[in-house]
């Protein structure tokens, strides 16, 4: 894939130096001459790898939804919970607002971001022209600001450490699948440099 050949004007996010960033090739990155901050980078087969990670993330997400997330046992009583049941349980505790927030943060936003990545990257990999790519690009970067699956994973692990003192905790296949989903989603996004994505979008939507 080759983007449009031109110099991009940008300001360094670290030191605010205004810089003319030249076109870079695969495997290269442009650094700020003042502070050394990475301005833009173009990983080898970055779009292809992002698409592969996104598709793998979808598989792991389906598994995470289909199998038990964790099992709690205390006093002879066993409670098995799936990922969607987390928000349902909160709703039953008469807290619908928190239930909606949990559902959006751990299910709706991550899968929406993953779907947006696939819809955006696929035409770029196939070098297909599409006028709607700029809108998808804006949506993807906006969703990325709110989808924090790694925060949920860390928060869950911390909570389980505390719960383990009160009850027997068994992690299900869904827990592992969700962690792998989070890794795939992070890997897919990390391979999409904002500047390079917009250059390719401009070329594909021209």
N, C-alpha and C positions, 0 to 999 in steps of 0.2 A: 504494500500500500504506500502511496506517496501523497503527501498533503501538498497544499499550495506552497510555492517557493517564495517566501517573503520574510522580511524581518518584523518581529513582533516587539512592540514597545510595552514594557511593563515595569512595575516598581517592585523592588525586593520586599518580601513580607517581613523580613527581619530588620533591615536598616533603612528602608524606604528609598534606596538609591534607584533613580530612573535609568533603565538599561534597555539597550537595543539587543534583543535576543535573536541570534541568527537561526536559520534552519539547522536542525540536528538530524543525524542519521540514527538508525537502530543501534542500540547498545550505548549510545552517547547520552550525556546530560550536560546542561548548561548551569554554571555556578555563578553566583554573584562575585564580581571582582573585589568587592570591599570586604564582605564578611564570610564568603564561601558557602552561603546558603544555596541549596538546590532550587533553581528557578523553574526548570522543567527537565523532564527526562523521557526517554523513549526506549523502554525495555524491548528486548528482542521478542518479536511475536507477542507483544503486549496485549493486543486486542484478541488474538486467538486464545491466549492463556486465560484472559478474563472471561471469555465465553465458555471455555472448558470448566473453569472453576464455578461459574454461575450455574451451568447445567448440573454439575455434581452437587452443588448446593441444593438444587431443587429436589434431587433424589433423597438426600439426607433429610430435607425438611419434611417430605412425605412420610419417611420412616419415623421422624420425631413426632408427627401428629398421630400416627397409627398405633404406636406401641406405648406401653406404660412408661411414664416419666420417672416415678419413684413409688416405693411401697413403704408405708410406715406401720410398724407393729409395736403395740404397747398394751400390756395387760390382757393379752390374748385376743385383742381386737386388731385386725389388719385392714388398712385402708390403701387401696391402689388408686393412683391419680395419673391421668394423662395430661398432656400439655394444655389442650383446650379446656379441661376441667378446672384449671387453676383460676381462670377468670369467672367460671360458673360458680365455683365455691365462694369466691369473694362476693359475687352478686347475691348469693343466698344468705350471706351475712349482713344483708341490708346496706351494702355500700356499692351501688350501681356505678357511680362515677369512677371509683378506683377499679372496678371490674372492667370498665371500658378502657381505661388507661392501660391496664395490664394486657388486655387483648390486643390493643393497637400496637403497643411497644414490643411484645414478644412474638406476635403472629402477623398482624396486618401490615405494619410498616416494613419489616424485614422481607416478607414475600413480595410486597409491592416493589421494593428496591431491586430485588433479584430479578423480577419480571421486567423491570425497566432496563436493567443492564443488558439482559438478553435481547430485548426489542431494539435497543440502541446499537449494540455491538454487532449483531448479526448482519445488518446491511453494510456496515463498515468492513467487516471481514470479507463479505461477498462482493464488495465494491459496487453496491447498488445505490442508485440515486434515490433520495426520498426527501420530500419537502418538509415532512413532519419531524425530522431529526433534531432541529434546534429546540423544539418544545420538549422532546424527550430528554435532551441533554440538560435543560434547565430543571426538569422534574427530577432527574437522577441525582444531581448534585444537591438539590433541596432536600430530597428524601434522605440522603446520606448524612445530613446534618442532624436528623432526628432518630434514625435507626441505630440504636446502640445495643446490639445483641451481646457484645462482649461484657457490657455492664450487667446485663441480666445473668449471664453465666457466672460472673464473679460473685454477684449478689446471692445467687442460688447456692454456690459452694460455701460461702460464709454462713448462710442460714442453716445449711445442712450440718455444718460443724457444731452449731449450737443445738440443733434439734437432736443430734446423735446422743446428747447427754440425757435426753428425756425419753427417747424411743429408738427402736431398732430401725435403721434406714437402709433400704436396698435400692440401689440405682438401677433403673430399667434401661432397655435398649434405646429408648427415646432420649434419655439424657446424653448418652454418647453421640447419638445421631445429631442432636441439637448443637453440641460442641463442634462436631465436624462441619455442620452447616454454618456456624459462626466463622470457623476458620476459612471455609470456601468463600463466604461472602466478603470477608476482610481481604482475602487474596485477590478476589475479582476486582474490588474497588481500588486496591493499592496499585494494580497494574494499569489503571486508567488515569494518566496524568491530565489534569484539567486543560492545560494549554494545547497539548497534542490532540486531545479529544475534540476540542473546538476547531482546530485546524482541519481535522478529518471531516467533521460535520459540515464545515463551510464548503469543503471540496465536494462532498456528497450531495449537498442540497442546492448547489449552484445551478 
